[in-house]
Amino acid sequence: MTTLLTAANGKTGRAVLKALANRGADVKVFLRNEAQWPALNELGASSFAVGDMEDASTIDAAIKSCDGIVHIGPPMHPNEVEITRRFIDAAKSHGLSRFVYYSVMHPLRRAVRHHRLKLDAEEELIESGLPYTIVQPIRYMQHLAMIWKKVLDTGVHNMPFNVDVKFNVADLRDLAEATAIVATEPGHLYITYELAGPEALSQRDMAAVISRVLGRVIRAEALSLEQVEKNARKAGASDDRVEQMLIMNGHYDRYGFRGNPNVLRWILGREPNTYENYVKRLAG
C-alpha cells in the first residue's frame, strides 16, 4: 500500500514521514520542488511527485498510484478548504481506501481562521463518502526550539501570551507516531482523534522545567503582540500571515489551549513524552 504524504518537506511532514517509514510504510511524497527529494528519500520516502496544492491536475497525477493519503495542509493558508477539497476529489476519483487529515485541536474555535478553515475542511471530508481519519494535534513542544538560543542567551522564556495561561503541549514525535499508526493500522476509520500532551503547562511552568534541566534560573515573560508583528515582518511574513498570527496568539492569550492526553496515550500504547524529557533532549 502506497501512501501519499503532502507538505512532506515541512517540520510536521518530515516528522510524519519518519514515523511512517519506521512502520515500514511505502511513502510517496508530494513536493513543490524536485530538489527536496534527496533529503526526503534519506528520511524514508520511496518515491515522489512534484506538484502544487493549487493545481488539481498535479494532485490527480500524484495520487493516481496511491492507496491512501496523509494530507497536511500548508500552515495558516487562506485556501485550506479549497486545497483539501482538491485532494478529496482526487482521492474519490481514484478510489483511495484511507484519507487521513492532519487538522488542529479545537477547530471549532472559529475566531481563529486556520482553526475555522480546518473545521470546514473536516466537514468536506466527512461528507465526501471517503473512508477517513481525522487527527487533531495540539500546540507542539517544538515551539521551544524556535526560541531556544534566546532562552540560553538571555535566561528568559517568552512567548506571545501571558505567563499563566495553560497549554497541553505535545511532542511532535508523538503526534507523528500517532498519525503513522492510524494511517497504517486497521480500526481507525470514520473517527476524529484529539491529540493533546500529558501536562497542562503555563509559560511559568515551562520556565520552571527548563530551569530544573539547565540548573539555572529561567524567567517567564510575555512577548508583546507588537514585538510578534515586528519579528514576523522582519522575517518576511505576508500581511495576511501577520494578521492571523496576531489573532491566534491573542486568542490563546485569553483562552489557553487545553486538552486531554488519554487518546494520544491509547493510540501510542505508552505514556506520551513529558515536557521535561523534551527539554532534556533539546538541551542534550
BELJOTA-V767346 format. One record per backbone hydrogen bond with DSSP energy under -1.0 kcal/mol. NH is the residue of the N-H (numbers start at 1). CO is the residue of the C=O. E is the energy in kcal/mol with one decimal. If there is no record, write none. Layout:
# BELJOTA-V767346
nh | co | e
NH | CO | E
NH | CO | E
This chain:
# BELJOTA-V767346
nh | co | e
3 | 26 | -2.7
4 | 68 | -2.5
5 | 28 | -2.8
6 | 70 | -2.0
10 | 7 | -1.4
14 | 10 | -2.8
15 | 11 | -1.5
16 | 12 | -2.6
17 | 13 | -2.8
18 | 14 | -2.3
19 | 15 | -2.0
20 | 16 | -2.7
21 | 17 | -2.8
22 | 18 | -2.2
24 | 21 | -1.9
25 | 20 | -2.3
28 | 3 | -2.8
29 | 47 | -2.4
30 | 5 | -2.7
31 | 49 | -3.0
36 | 33 | -2.0
37 | 34 | -1.8
40 | 36 | -1.4
41 | 37 | -2.8
42 | 38 | -1.8
43 | 39 | -1.1
45 | 40 | -2.3
46 | 27 | -2.6
47 | 27 | -1.5
49 | 29 | -2.4
51 | 31 | -3.4
55 | 52 | -2.3
59 | 55 | -1.6
60 | 56 | -2.6
61 | 57 | -2.0
62 | 58 | -1.9
63 | 59 | -2.2
64 | 60 | -1.1
66 | 63 | -2.0
67 | 2 | -2.9
68 | 2 | -1.8
69 | 98 | -1.8
70 | 4 | -3.0
71 | 100 | -3.1
77 | 74 | -1.4
80 | 77 | -1.3
83 | 79 | -2.7
84 | 80 | -2.5
85 | 81 | -2.5
86 | 82 | -1.7
87 | 83 | -1.6
88 | 84 | -2.5
89 | 85 | -2.8
90 | 86 | -2.2
91 | 87 | -2.6
92 | 88 | -2.5
93 | 89 | -2.3
94 | 90 | -1.8
95 | 92 | -1.1
96 | 91 | -2.4
97 | 67 | -2.7
99 | 131 | -2.0
100 | 69 | -3.1
101 | 133 | -2.7
102 | 71 | -2.6
103 | 101 | -1.1
103 | 135 | -2.9
105 | 137 | -2.7
109 | 106 | -1.8
110 | 108 | -2.3
112 | 109 | -1.9
116 | 112 | -2.3
117 | 113 | -3.1
118 | 114 | -1.2
119 | 115 | -2.0
120 | 116 | -2.1
121 | 117 | -2.3
122 | 118 | -2.5
123 | 119 | -2.1
124 | 120 | -1.9
125 | 121 | -2.1
126 | 122 | -3.0
127 | 123 | -2.1
128 | 125 | -1.3
133 | 99 | -2.3
134 | 191 | -2.5
135 | 101 | -2.4
136 | 193 | -3.0
138 | 195 | -1.5
141 | 170 | -2.8
143 | 140 | -1.1
144 | 141 | -2.3
147 | 144 | -1.4
151 | 147 | -2.5
152 | 148 | -2.4
153 | 149 | -2.6
154 | 150 | -2.8
155 | 151 | -2.3
157 | 219 | -3.4
161 | 159 | -2.1
167 | 201 | -1.9
168 | 257 | -2.3
169 | 167 | -1.2
170 | 139 | -2.2
175 | 171 | -2.1
176 | 172 | -2.9
177 | 173 | -2.2
178 | 174 | -2.6
179 | 175 | -2.2
180 | 176 | -2.5
181 | 177 | -2.4
182 | 178 | -2.3
183 | 179 | -1.4
185 | 181 | -2.2
190 | 132 | -3.0
193 | 134 | -3.1
195 | 136 | -2.7
197 | 168 | -2.5
201 | 167 | -2.7
204 | 163 | -2.3
206 | 202 | -2.6
207 | 203 | -2.2
208 | 204 | -1.7
209 | 205 | -2.1
210 | 206 | -2.6
211 | 207 | -2.5
212 | 208 | -2.1
213 | 209 | -2.2
214 | 210 | -2.8
215 | 211 | -2.0
216 | 211 | -1.1
219 | 155 | -3.0
221 | 157 | -2.3
223 | 159 | -2.5
228 | 224 | -2.0
229 | 225 | -2.5
230 | 226 | -2.1
231 | 227 | -2.8
232 | 228 | -2.6
233 | 229 | -2.5
234 | 230 | -2.0
235 | 231 | -1.6
236 | 233 | -1.2
237 | 232 | -2.6
242 | 238 | -2.6
243 | 239 | -2.5
244 | 240 | -2.3
245 | 241 | -2.3
246 | 242 | -2.2
247 | 243 | -2.2
248 | 244 | -2.7
249 | 245 | -2.6
250 | 246 | -2.0
251 | 247 | -2.1
252 | 248 | -2.6
253 | 249 | -2.1
254 | 250 | -1.3
255 | 251 | -2.7
256 | 252 | -2.4
257 | 166 | -2.7
265 | 261 | -2.6
266 | 262 | -2.3
267 | 263 | -2.6
268 | 264 | -2.4
269 | 265 | -1.8
270 | 265 | -1.0
278 | 274 | -2.0
279 | 275 | -2.7
280 | 276 | -2.4
281 | 277 | -2.1
282 | 278 | -2.4
283 | 279 | -3.1
284 | 280 | -1.8
